[in-house]
């Protein structure tokens, strides 16, 4: 009984979170008297299959004052050649090619750190190489930053639909991430551990960012996107987390379930456990319960356990029917929310054990040791 009550309360909290998360389109902003420059900073490594399309899309967005700073982090494919070809014909594109990685740095974080000095914009937009953003998104984002007097804006992107399982895991991830962000609270009330950053779209006011400890402080933080948001808040910056509107930004997520498992391997351990056994065991215990306890209650064939198991399942169905118009996933995906948590927990188990076996994480063919990763953790966990 106690678990069913806890699960219902959590679903109410999750529904409260997704219903309070504002979208880009919900903001009514005045027209800006002038258009400030945006410097989009992207770190790339062996991204020849994606970076060209990303650059094309961004340059064709027709934002009036746009600058692209693309940092080539030791690529071994045609990435550098592609970047140079654009830099030669479009003065809005700046490139830097890194040959070595200093000790004590993650490759991506070091690349972003090197890109910031090249950026001349009033706003810095940190994006991944697989993102696209229309001009309406850029203009609206800057207008929100100005009207809300923000120092940091993180946008959860739209994700292309792939399959039932991938939809389930994306929806589950979004709900959990949104719930931990406490969007029903004001910027002033929100605790620091609930401040969120999104690697796909992290927009910061450059003058505010330069007052922080910067990427040098985040140099061994795998969850650097979330950490960036918390860094801005830690230094008194006003941070807001919202979701994408109709025009984006848009993301093509992993093509298959196995690609997702491999893709999450490098960052899920740090982001969810800080590489600590105690946190890992707590997370797994909590994550297994929503799916396994109702399942076990049915297997007992006892009246009361079966009844409370049915209550848990019914709660999930009611949540799905209420939430489907807010988070825009089919009810049959949202109804399996507890199973989605269970699958993500299995991915975490695999990733954590691989991390322990390797003595660290392997990211872009580089091994980062556990001792350094633990000492470099900056993300604060908590719901």
FENMO-V606142 format. One line per field, one symbol per residue. phi: phi as a letter, one per 30 degrees, with the letter a starting at -180 (. if undefined). psi: psi as a letter, one per 20 degrees, with the letter a starting at -180 (. if undefined). A space follows every 10 residues. Layout:
phi: ???
psi: ???
//
This chain:
phi: .ddedddddd dddddedddc ddcedddccd dddbcddccc cbcbbhcddb dddddedddd didebcbccc cdchdccded ddddddddcb ddccbbcccb cddibdeddd ddeddedddc ddbcccbddc cbbdeddddd ddddeddchc cabcbdddbd dcaddddddd dddddddddd dhddcdeddd dddcdbbbed accbdedddd dddidedcdb cddddddddd ddddciddcb cbcdcddjdc bcdddbdddd edddedcddd dcbhicddde ddddedddde cddddddddd idededdddd dddddddded dddddcchbe dddddceddd ddddddddee ddddddddil ccbhicccde eddddcdcdc dkd
psi: ghghgggghg hgggggghhi oqrhiipoqq pqhqoqppoo pppqolkhih hghggggghi hkphnqppop oonkqjbjgg ggghhhhhio iippqpophq oqqjqqgggh ghhhhghipj qhqpooqrij qqprhhgggh ghhggghilq ipppporqpp pgrgghgghg gggggggggi iliiqrghhp qhiipqqohh nopqpghghi iaiaihhjhk ohlhgghggh gghhkjqopp prrqahjaqq poaphrghhg ghhihhihgg hhikkphghg hgggghhhgh ghghghhhhh jqgghgghgh ggghghgggg hhihigilqq hhghhkghhg ggghhhgggg gghggggika qooljpppqg ghgghjphpp rq.
//
